[in-house]
Amino acid sequence: MNRKDKLLAVLDPQADAMLVTHKKNQYYLSGFDFDDGYVLVTREASYLITDFRYIEAAKEETNPEFTVVMMDNDPKALFAELLYKHHVKTVAFEESHVSVAELAGLENLLEGARLIPSDGVIERLRICKDQDEIDRMITAQRIAEAAFEHILGYITPDRTELDVALELEFFMRSHGAKATSFDTIAVSGSASSRPHGVPRPVKLEQGFLTMDFGALYKGYCSDMTRTVAVGTCTDEMRKVYNTVLEAQLAALDAYAVGKTGEELDAVARKIIYNAGYEGCFGHGLGHGVGMDIHEAPRVKENHTTPMAVGHVVTCEPGIYLEGKFGVRIEDMVVFTENGAVNLTKATKELIVLD
């Protein structure tokens, strides 16, 4: 069953059609990445509607179950024709992605049809990835891993945090990534205790350097974190690093279909807390990854959604000692019918760079 048919199978039975306006959801259904237009899915036929700027590419790249239609200066008349043709009287819309002003515009555009909130119906379909999606994420991850290997030879005490972040980004872009998955994190020394610290235009501090980064490939994200030591590595630093690594390996071993997010989080959290670092692991163990860098399901306390085949989630425990240093190690895992598979191949051994 293709994605369009999956949508129709779960669409509110009161809706005769769905108008998709969110860019990523349009891409998910149609296979065409564009910035201006609509995807209309009716019970009888489906359309990708865009203007002259995209029409040639749309005809080549859009999934064959969609009819590509060029939008002229009177889109209201075009929609009136399509709604009449397919006997559409009620249209589902993506209320989570539509402002009050945009909703008024849709009501005008679809005059005569009743609009029904869709309540994230496409996002729920996106939670479980098919093999094509997983393959794209694997490619994105391999690009990020190559960037990590490259950056190990680039880092010197004279580099700045911003230098490291930009070099990671340039390498990924020049090796097949369309963009980064998110703003690259590269924080050193005392700043490494900030889980989402912003790279600074200052030379790398001695101590830990945490790098959290990912590549965007054909619409899908990768996400990885590695922490290395620059210039020095004390016994305390080694203890913290090894505790985080122990917690991650134990959690990864526990990852399995049917386990809930809070159950998996508890595995890593127990090890970190028992080592004396209670209160120093302030975020969840992981999150879903896909077209967005943060998706469902969540792997954290109070989240009881069981892991299912097709879920792709991170495993990223950390310890953060305010004003001193921090460590995070992050991999991506896909849940399959044969078990959980770690998609991340980069080394996790503690690396000390001179």
C-alpha positions as CSV (number, residue, x, y, z in Angstrom):
1,M,0.0,0.0,0.0
2,N,1.4,3.4,-1.0
3,R,1.5,6.3,1.4
4,K,-1.5,8.0,-0.3
5,D,-3.6,4.9,0.2
6,K,-2.4,4.6,3.8
7,L,-3.6,8.1,4.4
8,L,-7.1,7.4,2.9
9,A,-7.3,4.3,5.1
10,V,-7.0,6.4,8.3
11,L,-8.6,9.6,7.2
12,D,-11.7,10.8,9.1
13,P,-14.6,8.9,7.4
14,Q,-16.5,12.2,7.4
15,A,-13.9,13.8,5.1
16,D,-14.2,13.4,1.3
17,A,-10.7,14.7,0.8
18,M,-7.6,16.1,2.5
19,L,-5.7,19.3,1.6
20,V,-2.1,19.0,2.6
21,T,-0.2,22.3,3.1
22,H,2.7,21.4,5.3
23,K,5.9,21.1,3.2
24,K,7.3,17.9,4.7
25,N,3.9,16.1,4.6
26,Q,3.5,17.1,1.0
27,Y,6.9,15.6,0.2
28,Y,6.1,12.5,2.2
29,L,3.0,11.8,0.2
30,S,4.0,13.0,-3.3
31,G,7.8,12.5,-3.4
32,F,8.3,16.0,-4.7
33,D,10.1,18.6,-2.7
34,F,8.6,22.1,-3.4
35,D,7.8,25.3,-1.5
36,D,4.6,26.7,-3.1
37,G,1.4,24.8,-3.8
38,Y,-0.9,22.1,-2.5
39,V,-1.4,18.4,-2.3
40,L,-5.1,17.3,-2.6
41,V,-6.0,13.7,-1.9
42,T,-9.6,12.7,-2.7
43,R,-11.2,9.3,-2.4
44,E,-11.1,9.1,-6.2
45,A,-7.9,10.8,-7.3
46,S,-5.0,12.8,-6.0
47,Y,-3.3,16.0,-7.2
48,L,-0.1,17.9,-6.7
49,I,-0.9,21.5,-7.5
50,T,1.9,24.0,-8.1
51,D,2.9,27.0,-10.2
52,F,5.0,27.5,-13.3
53,R,8.3,27.6,-11.4
54,Y,8.0,24.0,-10.3
55,I,5.8,22.4,-12.9
56,E,8.5,20.8,-15.1
57,A,10.3,19.2,-12.2
58,A,7.0,18.2,-10.6
59,K,6.0,16.2,-13.7
60,E,9.3,14.3,-13.5
61,E,9.6,13.7,-9.8
62,T,6.1,13.3,-8.4
63,N,4.9,9.9,-7.5
64,P,2.8,8.4,-10.4
65,E,-0.4,8.1,-8.4
66,F,-0.6,11.9,-8.3
67,T,-1.8,14.1,-11.2
68,V,0.3,17.2,-11.5
69,V,-1.7,20.4,-12.2
70,M,-0.4,23.9,-12.8
71,M,-1.9,26.6,-10.7
72,D,-2.8,29.8,-12.5
73,N,-3.8,33.2,-11.2
74,D,-7.2,31.9,-10.1
75,P,-6.6,28.8,-7.9
76,K,-10.1,29.2,-6.4
77,A,-11.6,28.3,-9.7
78,L,-9.3,25.3,-10.0
79,F,-10.2,24.0,-6.6
80,A,-13.9,24.5,-7.3
81,E,-13.5,22.4,-10.4
82,L,-11.7,19.6,-8.7
83,L,-14.1,19.5,-5.7
84,Y,-17.1,19.4,-8.0
85,K,-15.5,16.7,-10.2
86,H,-14.9,14.4,-7.2
87,H,-18.1,15.2,-5.3
88,V,-16.1,16.7,-2.3
89,K,-18.1,18.5,0.3
90,T,-15.8,18.0,3.4
91,V,-12.0,18.6,3.4
92,A,-9.6,17.6,6.2
93,F,-6.8,20.1,6.8
94,E,-3.7,20.2,8.9
95,E,-4.7,22.4,11.8
96,S,-1.4,22.1,13.6
97,H,0.4,23.8,10.7
98,V,-2.2,26.4,9.8
99,S,-2.5,29.9,11.4
100,V,-5.8,31.7,11.9
101,A,-5.1,33.8,8.9
102,E,-4.1,30.8,6.8
103,L,-7.3,29.0,7.8
104,A,-9.4,32.0,6.6
105,G,-7.5,31.8,3.3
106,L,-8.3,28.1,3.0
107,E,-12.0,28.7,3.8
108,N,-12.0,31.2,0.9
109,L,-10.0,28.9,-1.4
110,L,-12.4,26.0,-0.7
111,E,-15.6,28.0,-0.6
112,G,-18.6,25.7,-0.3
113,A,-16.7,22.8,1.4
114,R,-16.7,22.2,5.1
115,L,-13.2,22.0,6.7
116,I,-12.4,19.2,9.2
117,P,-9.3,19.3,11.5
118,S,-7.0,16.3,10.7
119,D,-5.3,16.2,14.1
120,G,-1.8,15.1,12.8
121,V,-3.0,12.2,10.8
122,I,0.0,12.3,8.4
123,E,2.5,12.7,11.3
124,R,1.2,9.4,12.8
125,L,1.8,7.6,9.5
126,R,5.3,9.0,9.4
127,I,6.3,7.4,12.8
128,C,6.9,4.0,11.2
129,K,9.5,4.2,8.4
130,D,9.5,2.0,5.4
131,Q,12.7,0.6,3.9
132,D,13.1,3.5,1.5
133,E,13.0,5.9,4.4
134,I,15.4,3.8,6.4
135,D,17.8,3.6,3.5
136,R,17.9,7.4,3.2
137,M,18.6,7.8,6.9
138,I,21.4,5.2,6.6
139,T,23.0,7.2,3.8
140,A,22.6,10.4,5.9
141,Q,24.3,8.7,8.8
142,R,27.2,7.5,6.7
143,I,27.8,11.1,5.5
144,A,27.8,12.3,9.1
145,E,30.2,9.5,10.1
146,A,32.6,10.4,7.3
147,A,32.4,14.0,8.6
148,F,33.4,12.7,12.1
149,E,36.4,10.8,10.7
150,H,37.4,14.0,8.9
151,I,37.1,16.3,11.8
152,L,39.3,14.2,14.0
153,G,42.2,15.2,11.7
154,Y,41.1,18.8,11.6
155,I,40.9,19.5,15.3
156,T,43.8,21.4,16.8
157,P,44.1,23.7,19.8
158,D,44.1,26.7,17.4
159,R,40.7,25.9,16.0
160,T,37.6,27.6,17.4
161,E,34.3,25.9,18.2
162,L,32.8,27.7,15.3
163,D,35.6,26.4,13.0
164,V,34.8,22.8,14.0
165,A,31.0,23.3,13.5
166,L,31.5,24.9,10.1
167,E,34.0,22.3,8.9
168,L,31.5,19.5,9.9
169,E,28.8,21.3,8.0
170,F,30.9,22.0,4.9
171,F,32.1,18.4,4.8
172,M,28.6,17.0,4.9
173,R,27.3,19.4,2.3
174,S,30.2,18.6,0.0
175,H,29.7,14.8,0.4
176,G,26.0,14.6,-0.6
177,A,23.9,16.2,2.2
178,K,21.3,18.7,1.1
179,A,21.8,20.5,4.4
180,T,22.4,19.8,8.0
181,S,19.7,18.1,10.1
182,F,19.8,20.9,12.7
183,D,22.2,23.6,13.9
184,T,25.5,21.8,14.6
185,I,26.7,21.8,18.2
186,A,30.4,21.9,18.9
187,V,31.2,23.0,22.5
188,S,34.4,22.6,24.4
189,G,35.8,22.6,28.0
190,S,33.4,24.2,30.5
191,A,30.8,24.8,27.7
192,S,30.5,21.1,27.0
193,S,28.2,20.9,30.1
194,R,25.5,22.7,28.0
195,P,23.6,19.9,26.2
196,H,22.5,22.3,23.4
197,G,25.4,24.8,23.6
198,V,26.0,27.2,20.7
199,P,29.5,27.1,19.0
200,R,31.6,30.1,20.0
201,P,34.2,32.0,18.1
202,V,36.8,31.1,20.7
203,K,39.7,28.6,20.6
204,L,38.9,25.2,21.8
205,E,39.2,24.9,25.6
206,Q,41.2,22.0,26.9
207,G,39.1,19.1,28.0
208,F,36.0,17.6,26.4
209,L,34.7,18.7,23.0
210,T,31.1,17.5,22.3
211,M,29.9,17.5,18.7
212,D,26.2,16.8,17.9
213,F,25.5,16.9,14.2
214,G,23.6,15.3,11.4
215,A,23.1,15.3,7.6
216,L,19.9,15.8,5.7
217,Y,19.7,13.4,2.7
218,K,16.7,13.3,0.3
219,G,14.4,14.7,3.0
220,Y,15.6,12.5,5.9
221,C,17.8,13.3,8.9
222,S,20.6,11.6,10.7
223,D,21.7,12.5,14.3
224,M,24.8,11.5,16.2
225,T,26.9,12.9,19.1
226,R,30.5,12.1,19.9
227,T,32.6,13.6,22.7
228,V,36.4,13.6,22.4
229,A,39.1,15.1,24.7
230,V,41.4,17.8,23.5
231,G,44.7,18.3,25.1
232,T,43.9,16.7,28.5
233,C,41.8,13.9,30.0
234,T,41.7,13.6,33.8
235,D,40.7,10.6,35.8
236,E,37.4,12.3,36.6
237,M,36.8,12.9,32.9
238,R,37.5,9.3,32.1
239,K,35.1,8.2,34.9
240,V,32.3,10.3,33.5
241,Y,32.9,9.2,29.9
242,N,33.0,5.5,30.8
243,T,29.8,5.9,32.9
244,V,28.0,7.5,29.9
245,L,29.3,4.8,27.6
246,E,28.2,2.0,30.0
247,A,24.8,3.5,30.3
248,Q,24.4,3.8,26.5
249,L,25.6,0.2,25.8
250,A,23.2,-1.2,28.4
251,A,20.3,0.8,27.0
252,L,21.1,-0.2,23.5
253,D,21.2,-3.9,24.6
254,A,17.7,-3.3,26.1
255,Y,16.2,-1.7,22.9
256,A,13.5,-4.0,21.7
257,V,10.1,-3.9,20.0
258,G,7.4,-3.6,22.7
259,K,9.6,-1.8,25.2
260,T,8.3,1.6,26.2
261,G,10.2,4.8,26.2
262,E,10.2,5.1,29.9
263,E,11.5,1.5,30.4
264,L,14.4,2.1,28.1
265,D,15.2,5.5,29.6
266,A,15.3,3.9,33.1
267,V,18.0,1.5,32.1
268,A,20.5,4.3,31.3
269,R,19.3,6.6,34.1
270,K,19.8,3.9,36.8
271,I,23.5,3.4,35.8
272,I,24.1,7.1,35.7
273,Y,22.4,7.8,39.0
274,N,24.0,4.8,40.8
275,A,27.4,6.2,39.7
276,G,26.7,9.3,41.7
277,Y,25.4,11.6,39.0
278,E,21.8,12.0,39.9
279,G,20.5,15.3,38.6
280,C,23.2,15.5,35.9
281,F,21.2,13.7,33.2
282,G,18.5,16.2,32.6
283,H,17.0,15.2,29.2
284,G,15.4,12.0,27.9
285,L,17.4,9.1,26.5
286,G,16.2,9.5,23.0
287,H,13.7,10.7,20.4
288,G,12.3,9.7,17.1
289,V,14.1,10.8,13.9
290,G,12.8,11.0,10.4
291,M,11.9,14.0,8.2
292,D,12.1,16.0,11.4
293,I,15.0,15.8,13.7
294,H,12.7,15.4,16.7
295,E,9.6,13.1,16.1
296,A,7.6,10.6,17.9
297,P,8.1,8.3,19.7
298,R,10.0,9.7,22.7
299,V,12.4,7.6,24.8
300,K,12.1,9.3,28.2
301,E,10.4,9.2,31.5
302,N,6.6,9.2,31.5
303,H,6.4,8.1,27.9
304,T,4.6,4.8,27.6
305,T,4.4,4.3,23.8
306,P,5.9,0.9,23.0
307,M,8.6,0.7,20.4
308,A,7.3,-0.8,17.1
309,V,8.8,-2.1,13.8
310,G,9.8,0.9,11.7
311,H,10.5,3.3,14.6
312,V,13.9,5.0,14.3
313,V,15.0,6.6,17.6
314,T,18.2,7.9,19.2
315,C,20.0,6.6,22.3
316,E,21.9,9.5,23.8
317,P,22.6,9.4,27.5
318,G,24.7,12.2,29.0
319,I,26.3,13.6,32.1
320,Y,26.6,17.4,32.5
321,L,28.6,18.9,35.4
322,E,27.8,22.6,35.4
323,G,30.8,24.8,34.9
324,K,33.1,21.9,34.5
325,F,32.4,19.6,31.5
326,G,29.8,17.3,29.9
327,V,29.7,14.1,27.9
328,R,27.1,12.8,25.5
329,I,27.2,9.8,23.2
330,E,24.4,9.3,20.6
331,D,23.5,6.6,18.1
332,M,20.5,6.0,16.0
333,V,18.5,2.7,16.2
334,V,15.9,1.2,13.9
335,F,13.4,-1.4,15.2
336,T,12.9,-4.3,12.8
337,E,11.1,-7.6,12.8
338,N,14.4,-9.2,13.7
339,G,15.3,-6.9,16.6
340,A,16.8,-3.4,17.1
341,V,19.6,-2.5,14.8
342,N,22.1,0.2,15.5
343,L,22.5,2.4,12.4
344,T,25.6,4.2,13.8
345,K,29.0,2.7,13.1
346,A,31.4,5.4,14.3
347,T,33.7,4.4,17.2
348,K,32.7,5.2,20.8
349,E,36.2,4.6,22.3
350,L,37.4,7.7,24.2
351,I,39.6,9.6,21.8
352,V,42.2,12.0,23.2
353,L,43.6,14.5,20.7
354,D,46.8,16.4,21.3
